[in-house]
Amino acid sequence: MKKVVIGLSGGVDSSVAAYLLKEQGYNVIGLFMKNWHDDSVTISEECPWLEDSNDALIVAEKLGIPFQTVDLSVEYKERIVDYMFNEYEKGRTPNPDVLCNREIKFDVFLKIALQLGADFVATGHYCRKGILKNSEGSETYQLLSGIDSNKDQSYFLCQLSQEQLSKTLFPIGELTKPEVRKIAADNNLITADKKDSQGLCFIGKVRLPEFLQQKLKPKKGVIVEVASDIPHFQKPIPPFANLEEELAYFAEKPEYHLKDGKVVGEHQGAHYFTKGQRKGLDVGGTKEPLFVIDTDVVENVIYTGQGKNHPGLYRRTLFVSNEELHWVRPDLALKIDETMEVMARIRYRQALEKAKLYKVDSGLYVDFEKKQSAITEGQFVAWYSEDELIGSGVIS
């Protein structure tokens, strides 16, 4: 009998995943990961880990599977929290959920599971795994979108490797959320009606400024409103010597200066804000809401624009450096000067958009057919061929 270690989080998805594995005849062990100790920055009612671990224990007892808790808080702090602080300090916006899957669930946790003699690890993610048989007998693993397009979580797993996928099972990938809740209710699982957790992976819902203030001290600066008709947005497009020059031009992040707008307010630190953000600016009196179009952490200035159609929010092209480029399917990786038509997204729950990949010496350009709102440095772009996620990278 094959042994599977499942990450039981105390939510309905992992509970039903555990139930299904047991029904399929696997020898299942439930493991709860404790990754966070500091409750001072969590909005405690939202995601207390104690309640989650108790719910996970009750589910394990109901299913008759062994259960234990592992404390991964040291690794989590080093690999996720410290990385987040460093990125925010540089004015970039990391995605902790993607990192958490790459660094914790499918690395540290996977190694623990293998030490326990597991053949596989399993999670309650809404995605699927495909297996392609190669002519010489080896296998290539596919990361496929979940059947429930409203809950598809393949984006969060965009940094997984072939090795990690080979050891992973996604039991609920073929189901919709209502079907998962029904299975939980039919089997009297305590998590059947439990609300989905929100906020940072394993930390729960945090007040982000307070969370970041643990390391990044408040620093008063100004909020500048940039009009949508400044010359900066009216510049004629120059002639290009070649395609790479054109891509570099459209991928270039615009630079703003104080003279480009007027001071409309104050903030407590540019590193607490991210592109596209609307909440937390506390500036009134504008016809349309203000959105962050850029942050300058060196000068400690936030640049904003009125309305979600402000030209400062939109860009067509982004760049991923070779160091930050990852192919889930290395066999499909582009060589220099090669191109590929794909569907891509720059954030979870964003609809897939048509784009073209261009491989150059230093990395990869992702050129969207339509301009994208709030392309944010530090976030992940993921690209798909039909329903298969084949690669991803950190936006430079």
N, C-alpha and C positions, 0 to 999 in steps of 0.2 A: 504494500500500500504506500503510495507516494505521500510524503510529508509536506504540508504547506504551513508556513507561518504567516498569519494575517495581521496587519496593523489594525487593531481594534481601537477606534478613536472615541467610541462612545456616541457615535452618530448612527443614523439609520442606514446609510450606504454601506459602511463596513460591516454592520450587523448582518445585513441581508447577504453580503458577499460571503461572510463566514458560514451562514446557513446554507447557501447554495453549494459551497465547496464540500460541506459535510454530506449533503444530499448526493453529490457526485462521487462520493466514496473516498475522498481524501482524508488522511489523518491530519486534523487541523489543530494548530496551537494559536491562541490569541495573545498578542503582545501589545501593551499600551505604552506609547512613548511619552515620557515626561521630559519636556524640553525647555521649560521656563519656570523660574522660581520667583521672579520679582513681580508681586501682585500690585505694587504701588502705582504702576502706570496702566494697568488693565482696568477696563470698566467692568468690575468684577462680576456683576450679575450676568454679563453677556457670555462669558466663556470660562467659568472656573474649572481648572483642570481636574480638581478633586471630584466634582460632580460627574465629569466626563469619564474619569477612570472608574467610578462606582457603576455608572451605566454600562460600561464595557464589561466589568466583572459580572454584573447581573445577566447580561446577554450570554457571556461565556458559560455561566452556570446553567442557564436555560438550555443552551445547545449541548451541554455536556462536554465542553472542550477545556483543556488545561489553559490557564491564564496567568500571565505575570506582567509586571511593570518594569520597564527599563528606563533608567535615568540617563538621558543623552544631553543634559543641559550644558555640559562643558563643551562638547562638540558643536552644539547648536550656537552657543555664544561665539565660539571662535569662527565658525564657518558662515553663519548667517548674520547674527547681530552685529559683530564687528565689521563685517563686509558692508552691511547697510549703513552704519555710521560713516564709514570711509567714503562710500558713494555719495551720500547726501552732502557730506562736507565738500566734495568736489563739484556740487551742483548737479549731480546726476540722480536719477530716480530708479533704484533697483526694484526687481520683482522678487520678494522673498519667497513666494510660493514656488516659483520655478526652481530657485536655488535650493529650497528645502527638499524638493523631490530629488534633485541631482545629488546633493551633498549628504542628506540625512536619510530619507526613506529608502533610496535605492543605492546607498553606499554604506553608511554606518549600520543602518538597520538591516540591510541585506546581508552584510558580513556576520552580524549576530545570528541571523536566521540560519545561515549556512553552518555556523559553528554548532547550532542546535540540531544539525543533521537534516535541515530542510532541503527538499528538492526545488521548491519554489517559494517566493514571497507573493502575497496577494494584497491588493488594496481595493478600496471602494471607489475607484475613479470611473467616471463615465467615458471610457474609451475601450478600444479593442486591440487585440494582438493578432496579426496575420503571420502565417509561416509560408515562405516560398521554398520549395525544394530545388536545390541546384543540381546540375547534371552530374557533378562528381560526388553527390551524396550529402553535401553540407546543407545548412539551412540559413536563410536570410529572414530576419524578423521585421515585421511591419508594425508601425504605430498608426492605428486607424482611428478615425473619429468615432465617438459614441453614437449609437443609434438615435438617442434623444438629442436632437440638434439644439434644444434649449439648454441642455446641461453638459454638452460636449466639453470634456476637460483635457483633450489631447494637448492643447497649448501649454498647460502646466507641466507636461512631461516632455517638452520639446528638446531637452538637453540629454535625454537618455541615450545610452549606447547600445550596440548590438549585444554586448555581454550582459548588460543589465536586463534588456528585454528578454533574453534567452531564459532568465530565471524568474520571470514575472507572469502573474495571472491577473486578469481584470474580469472578475465574475459577473459584474453587473453591466458591462459595456453594451450588451444586446438589449437592455431593458430601458424603459422610460422611468422617470421619477415616480409618477403615480403607480406604476407597476411595482416598483421597489417598496413603496409605502404599503401597498396592498399585501405583499408577501409578508412584510413585517407584522402587519395587523393580524393576518390570518394565522400567524404563528405566535401571537401574543408576545412579541418582542417589545420591551419597554421603550425602545427608541422609535416606535412606529410613527408617532406624531411629533417627535422632537424637531424643533426648528433647525434649519441648516446653520452651521456656525459661520460667523462673519469675521472679517478682520485678518490679521496676520496669521500665517500658518503656525499653528501650535501655541501662539501667544494669546490669540483671541482678539477681541476688539480693543484696540488701544487708542488713547488720545495721542496721535502721532507727534504733535509738538512736544508734549510732556515726555513721551518715549525718547525722542531725539535729544531733549534737553539734558538727559542723563550724561551725555558726552559733548553735545554741541551746545555751547552756551548762547543764550539770547543776545542779540546784537542789533540795536535799533538802526533802521535804515529807512529809505524813502520808497514809496510806491509811485511810479511814473505812469501816466496814461499816454499812450502813443495813438495819435489819430490814424485812421485807416487810409488817409490820402497824402501822407508825407512822401517826399520824393523817393525815399527808400523803396517804396512799393511800386513806383511808377517807372523804375529804371528799364531802359530798353535791353533786350537780351542780346549780348554780344555775339559776333560770329565765332564759331568753334573750329579748331584745327582738326579735331577728331572726336569720336564718340566718347572716349574716356574724359576728355576735357569738358564735354557737355554734361556728362553725369556728375562730375566733380562740382560743376557750377550749381546744378540743381540740388545737390546734396549738402551744399555749404550752409552752415548754420548762420542766419543773419546776425549781425552785431548791432546793438542799440547803444545810444549814448544819452546822457541827461538832456542834451539839447534837442533830442528827437520828440520830446513831449513835455507835459507839465506835471509837477508834483501834486498828487491828489490825496496822499495819506502816508502813514508810517506803518512799519512792520517790525517784528521782533527778530528777524533773521531770514535772509534770502534762502538759506539752506533748508528751511522748513517747508518751502513751497515747490510746486512742480508745474511744468507746462500744462496748460489746459485747465488748471484748477480755478474754481470759481468761489468756493466757500472759504471763509476765514480772512478775507481781505478787509472786511469792515469799512468799505468806502461806499457812501450813499450819494444820492443826488445825480446819478448818471441816467440817461434815457434808457440805455440797455445795460444788463449786468456786465461787470468787468471780468475778463478772463486773463489769467497769467499767460503772456506770450513768450516771456523769457525771464530767466533769473541770472543775475551776475553775482556770484558768491565772492568774487575778489573785491568788487566795489560795494557789495552788499545792497544792490538795487533790484527791485522787482519791476519788470516792465509789463504793463497790462494793455488790453484793448477792449473796446466796447463790442459786445455781441459775439455770438458763436461763429459768425461769418467773417470776423476780422481777418484780413489777409496775413497778419503776423502769426496766425495759428496754423497756417497751411503750408505744406511742402510736398513735393512730388517724389523725391528720391532720398534714400538713406544709404549709409555705408556701414559695413561690418568689417572690422580688421581681421586678418588671418588668425590672430591670437584668440579672437572671440567667435570664430566661425565653427559651427558644429554640424556634421551630417549624421542624422539618425541612420541614413542609408549611405554609407561610405562608397558603395558601388555606383551611386548616382552623382557623386561629387563632381563639380565642374572643374575642368582644367582651364588654364589661362586663355583668355579670349573666347571661351565658350559661353553660350547663353542658354537660358531655359525659361519657357513660359510657365508661370505658376499661379496659384491663388495664395494670398498671404494675408496675415493680420499682425498688427503691432500691439494688440492688447487682448486679454481674455474677453470673450463675449462680443468682440467686434465681428461684424459679418466679414467673410472672406472677400478680398478684393483682387482684381486682376493685376498682375505685376510681371515684370521680366527681370531675371537675374543676369548680371554681367560679371564674370570673373576677371579680375585684373591682378597684377603682380602683388599688390599690397592687401588685397581682400576681395570683397564682393559688394557690388551695388545692387540695391533692390529698387527698381524704378516702377512706380505705380502708374496705372493708366489714369487714375483720378488722383488729384491732390488729397493728402491725408491730413486730418486734424491732429494737432499736438503730437507730432513725432518726437519722442522724448528720449534723450541720451540715457543709457543705462538700462532701458527696458529691452525686452526681447522681441525680435521679429521672428515669426515662424512661417515657413512656406510649405505648401501642400501640392501634391499631384492627385487630383480628384479627392478621395476621402483619406488619403495617406499623408501624414506629416513626415516630410523627408529631411528637413533640416531647419536650423535656427541660428541666431546669433545675437550678440548684444549690440544695440545701436550705438554707434560712435558719436 
